[in-house]
Amino acid sequence: MEVVGWCFFVLLLPSFFFLPSHSQSDSFTSVLVTQNGLDFVKDLLVNKAIASIIPLQIPRIEKSVRIPFLGGIDVVVSNLTIYELDVASSYVKLGETGVVIVASGTTCNLSMNWHYSYTTWLAPIQIADQGIASVQVEGMEIGLSLGLQSDDQGGLKLSLSECGCHVKDIVIQLEGGASWFYQGMVNAFKDQIGASVESTISKKLSEGVSDLDSFLQSLPKEIQVDDKAALNLTFTGDPILRNSSITFEIDGLFTKRETINQDLKSFFRKSVSSGICPGNTKMLGISVDEAVFNSAAALYYDAEFMQWIVDKVPEQSLLNTARWRFIIPQLYKKYPNQDMNLNISLSSPPLVKISEQYVGANVGADLVIDVLEENQVIPVACISLVIQASGALKVMGNNLGGSVKLEDFSMSLKWSNIGNLHLHLLQPIVKTVIQTVFVPYANEHLEKGFPLPIIRGFTLESAEIICSSSEITVCSDVAYLDSSQQPRSRWSLPRSTPWRTNLL
């Protein structure tokens, strides 16, 4: 990838995960890159861009020069190569329609071969000489302006509005050949070398923008999570450009693979906030609406994932009717000393609520008491539960994870084949099951977290979590790891099949 390819690869970090669609009202995740973030990636990419184009070949130059008393001289400069480039200062600035990047005080060093030949009336034979030379280009200014907008096909279009390179001064030093020809060489080629450097760099910038535009157009509109789910990562409008930040708003909901769940989108109608990190002191801000979590819960609930059978618990005596003989005498009388299972399934998708003071969830579940008798599973009663849990969030690497704890629960008898149950007597046992089975099971998966939109090679650093009305925002600086430092980590959601829980 050429100069611009490297530069905008990181300047547009968040956009590499997302492609645009068109309804500005359907945004559930946003990524904001602040001026600090832009400056960070700009400084990093200056070095990357230089490394990606060096060495850079300049086209061959030929010129005829007439010198008094000597006659016409044919001069050729070949193998003209930029082998060193140094940028004294640079900046990136956001306008109403795009991004402007300027590098000033740039110097570059070149090497070249030179050859000249001439004939003169003083000598009827051809005279020729050749050698090498070093060239230093000083005070070079490089600038380009890029437009960013969504297109009719739901892609992010990157266009080159302006591109320029200006060389202020050139110093040429010959090696080999006739030293008396030094001044003539400078006068003959200084302007042409400068013009060739300007046009070659400008051409590389234009090619880089075109390559990056093609790359953005080829990005998928969803990312597979597992065999059931994908993340809908389509833009919901053009990037929002301000004086010191750029914001990308995306759909961000969990969907069935290769489909966009319109029912979820209409149910979770929301537009995320645009100013997501107070003061923009961090490089990056990622805001996730509670609808993203609720869409994941709804999808896996519909896939019949959220059910499991509990046949082993820390207090194993809970799974025998003998333990229940004083609580449900009729159960023990009908099935004395029989082993049991607890079949737990959610009766509705969990509902996540986020506020400034609280992150929590309401979970509705059915707990079916099964008796195991002669290789038969006999359902004897079903208790409906409404569980209230609170959550704690943390950033682990580039993942947003957390944990939950039980706050309260209520229960009611849904049906029974063994007569009426005294639910107040069952409450301690049900609470034990929730705290020793349900909560650890949930935390096992919540601790893994889900990946935030950060490109491989970059990692969040000194991240902070801010909760507001219906949103979680991660405000963070960003560090870059080269290929030798990058961890090989994997993340996936649980399998979309019932789980057999064993917590011993």
Buried (B, 14 or more C-beta within 10 A) or exposed (E): BBBBBBBBBBBBBBBBBBBBBEEEEBBBBBBBBBBBBBBBBBEBBBEBBBEBBEEBEBEEBEBEBEBEEBBEBBBBBBEBBBEEBEBEEBEBBBBEBBBBBBBBBBBBBBBBBBBBBBBBEEEEEEBEEEBBBBBBBEBBBBBBBBBBBBBEEBBBBBBBBEBBBBBEEBEBEBEEBEEEBBEBBBEBBBEBBBEBBBEBBBEBBBBBBBBBBEBBBEBEBBBEBBEBBBBBBBBBBBBBBBEEBBBBBBBBBBBBEEEBBEEBBEEBEBBBBBBBBEEBEBBBBBBBBBBBBBBBBBBBBBBEBBBBBBBEBEEEEBBBBEBBBEBBEBBBEBBEEBBBBBBBBBBBBBBBBBEEEEBBBEBBBBBBBBBBBEEEEBBBBBBBBBBEBBBEBEBBBBBBBBBBEBEEBEBEBBEBBBEEBEEEEBBEBBBBBBEBBBBEBBBBEBEBBBBBBBBEBBBBBEBBBBBEEBBBBBBBBBBBEEEEEEEEEEEEBBEBEBBEBEEE
